[in-house]
Amino acid sequence: QVHLVESGGGLVQPGGSLRLSCAASGSIFSISRMGWYRQAPGKQRELVARITSGDNMVYADSVKGRFTISRDNAKNTVYLQMNSLKHEDTAVYYCNALVVGEIYWGQGTQVTVSS
């Protein structure tokens, strides 16, 4: 079992920045990949970025060059640095972890980009 807790969401103006954090606990030694997804109202959940245990990273085209995923193994935490935020980045952001074929999700954190 893996427990994920996201934090760092909030309201930001267009062009601003936020950093999301996802703290993992439980069977963290079994985590092979962690990622961030988002879901806007009326839309499907989509991949934002993910990082493997070998530090291979994948980004959605819509966030390349603006968002950076990273992790701190000592703190069992994955981060999503979001810069140059746009209105269309408004969504609930979810952290997930892949653990021996099972996927775990956090509760989500709201990001609202508005002037």
C-alpha positions as CSV (number, residue, x, y, z in Angstrom):
1,Q,0.0,0.0,0.0
2,V,1.1,3.5,-0.8
3,H,-0.4,6.7,0.5
4,L,0.0,9.9,-1.5
5,V,-0.7,13.4,-0.2
6,E,-0.6,16.4,-2.6
7,S,-0.1,20.0,-1.6
8,G,0.7,23.4,-3.1
9,G,-2.3,24.1,-5.2
10,G,-4.1,27.5,-5.1
11,L,-5.1,30.5,-7.1
12,V,-2.5,32.2,-9.3
13,Q,-2.6,34.8,-12.0
14,P,-1.7,34.0,-15.6
15,G,2.0,34.0,-16.1
16,G,2.6,33.0,-12.4
17,S,4.1,30.0,-10.8
18,L,3.2,27.3,-8.4
19,R,5.0,24.2,-7.0
20,L,3.0,21.1,-6.2
21,S,4.3,18.5,-3.8
22,C,3.4,14.8,-3.5
23,A,4.5,13.0,-0.4
24,A,4.5,9.3,-0.5
25,S,4.3,6.9,2.5
26,G,3.9,3.2,2.9
27,S,5.6,0.7,0.6
28,I,7.6,3.4,-1.1
29,F,10.5,1.1,-1.9
30,S,8.2,-0.6,-4.5
31,I,7.4,2.6,-6.4
32,S,8.7,2.3,-10.0
33,R,7.1,5.5,-11.4
34,M,5.3,8.6,-10.1
35,G,3.4,11.2,-12.0
36,W,1.1,14.1,-12.1
37,Y,-2.2,14.1,-13.9
38,R,-4.9,16.7,-14.1
39,Q,-8.6,16.9,-14.7
40,A,-10.4,20.0,-15.8
41,P,-14.2,20.3,-15.4
42,G,-15.9,18.3,-18.2
43,K,-12.7,16.8,-19.4
44,Q,-10.9,13.5,-19.0
45,R,-8.0,13.1,-16.6
46,E,-4.8,13.6,-18.6
47,L,-1.1,13.0,-18.0
48,V,0.9,16.1,-17.1
49,A,4.3,14.6,-16.3
50,R,5.8,11.5,-14.9
51,I,9.2,10.3,-13.6
52,T,10.5,6.8,-13.3
53,S,12.8,5.4,-10.6
54,G,15.6,5.8,-13.2
55,D,14.8,9.5,-13.6
56,N,13.3,9.2,-17.0
57,M,10.8,12.0,-17.5
58,V,7.8,12.4,-19.8
59,Y,5.8,15.6,-20.3
60,A,2.6,16.4,-22.0
61,D,3.2,18.6,-25.1
62,S,1.0,21.3,-23.5
63,V,3.4,21.8,-20.6
64,K,6.8,21.2,-22.1
65,G,9.2,24.0,-21.4
66,R,6.9,25.4,-18.6
67,F,6.6,22.5,-16.1
68,T,9.3,20.5,-14.4
69,I,8.9,17.3,-12.5
70,S,11.5,16.3,-9.9
71,R,11.8,14.2,-6.9
72,D,13.6,14.1,-3.6
73,N,14.2,10.5,-2.6
74,A,15.3,11.4,0.9
75,K,11.8,13.0,1.5
76,N,9.9,10.5,-0.6
77,T,8.4,13.5,-2.4
78,V,7.8,14.3,-6.0
79,Y,7.4,17.9,-7.1
80,L,5.8,19.7,-10.1
81,Q,7.2,23.1,-10.7
82,M,4.7,25.0,-12.9
83,N,5.8,28.3,-14.5
84,S,4.2,30.6,-17.0
85,L,0.8,29.3,-16.0
86,K,-2.2,29.7,-18.4
87,H,-5.9,29.7,-17.9
88,E,-6.1,26.3,-19.5
89,D,-3.9,24.9,-16.8
90,T,-6.8,25.2,-14.4
91,A,-7.7,21.8,-13.1
92,V,-7.5,19.4,-10.2
93,Y,-4.0,18.0,-10.1
94,Y,-3.5,14.4,-9.0
95,C,-0.4,12.6,-8.0
96,N,-0.1,8.9,-8.8
97,A,2.3,6.1,-8.2
98,L,2.9,2.8,-10.0
99,V,3.7,0.0,-7.6
100,V,4.2,-3.5,-8.9
101,G,1.4,-3.2,-11.4
102,E,-1.0,-1.3,-9.1
103,I,-1.7,2.4,-9.4
104,Y,-2.3,4.6,-6.4
105,W,-3.8,8.1,-6.5
106,G,-3.7,11.1,-4.2
107,Q,-6.8,13.1,-3.3
108,G,-6.0,15.9,-5.7
109,T,-5.2,19.6,-5.3
110,Q,-6.9,22.4,-7.1
111,V,-5.0,24.8,-9.3
112,T,-6.8,27.8,-10.6
113,V,-5.2,30.3,-13.0
114,S,-7.3,33.4,-13.1
115,S,-6.8,37.2,-13.2
